[in-house]
Amino acid sequence: MRLTLEPLAVERDLPLLHAWVTHPRSVFWEMQGATLEEVAREYDAITADPHHHAWLGRADGVPQFLAETYDPRHGPLAGLPEVVAGDLGMHVLVAPPSAHRPGFTTDVFRAVMDFCFDDPAVQRVVVEPDVRNEKIATINAGAGFVVEREVDLGHKTAALSSCTRSAYAAARLGAPA
């Protein structure tokens, strides 16, 4: 299976994006009940932001996941002492399962991490999942992420976590499939 990432085209991808971010399994995406227009506004703002990027992920050409990358020195993590130059923030959302095979989410996560580290300027990937999201905490740990501390971001308590290149390379998820 070939996993690829391309810039999200909000107008083209909006129906899929809306279905994904409002799905009950995407509760930690915090867009439950959002209208098409609200999702469009959110992702239009992301695509217009020079420090934040949204990516449509495909599996063998079929849209199957969403990734976001961002400079954590801009936005909600700005000013935190743990955030330094060379960090890249990341979010990932796998489409609600239809016929996903076992291990699909792991493969997607690996593809997104590889994509992040493809940029030689990136020294660490930083994430800030909701502390209640046990599923992503397990995946993050498998990729080599270390929880720095809990951070109150207003709308959630986040587990500020980071993963160095070497930690990822040594981790279970970082090992080539």
Stockholm file with secondary structure:
# STOCKHOLM 1.0

chainA/1-177         MRLTLEPLAVERDLPLLHAWVTHPRSVFWEMQGATLEEVAREYDAITADPHHHAWLGRADGVPQFLAETYDPRHGPLAGLPEVVAGDLGMHVLVAPPSAHRPGFTTDVFRAVMDFCFDDPAVQRVVVEPDVRNEKIATINAGAGFVVEREVDLGHKTAALSSCTRSAYAAARLGAPA
#=GR chainA/1-177 SS CCEEEEECCHHHHHHHHHHHHHSGGGGGGSCTTCCHHHHHHHHHHHHHCTTEEEEEEEETTEEEEEEEEECTTSSTTTTCTTCCTTEEEEEEEECCCSSCCTTHHHHHHHHHHHHHHTSTTCCEEEECCBTTCHHHHHHHHHHTCEEEEEEECSSCEEEEEEEEHHHHHHSTTTSCC
#=GC SS_cons         CCEEEEECCHHHHHHHHHHHHHSGGGGGGSCTTCCHHHHHHHHHHHHHCTTEEEEEEEETTEEEEEEEEECTTSSTTTTCTTCCTTEEEEEEEECCCSSCCTTHHHHHHHHHHHHHHTSTTCCEEEECCBTTCHHHHHHHHHHTCEEEEEEECSSCEEEEEEEEHHHHHHSTTTSCC
//
